[in-house]
Amino acid sequence: MTREEVMEKVNEIIQDVFDDDSIQVTDETVAADVDGWDSLMHITLIGTVEDEFDVKFAMKDVVGMKNVGQMVDLIMEQTD
């Protein structure tokens, strides 16, 4: 998968998790940019991303994630 394909899939997952088809994320998107993205929804999102991409994030990576771009980078590292 290319980085663009991973980003597109992550965007679809975020739209689904937050039930909002108007969400368009970029590398710089942070939780504060998305209505309803709190710590509980973050856990839901991480679990969904892990399931969809068949990856497992280390807790240090989840805590250290600053934006969607970092999430995509972590997915790319595990799916190469």
Order of alpha helices (4+ residues) and beta strands (2+ residues): alpha-alpha-alpha-alpha
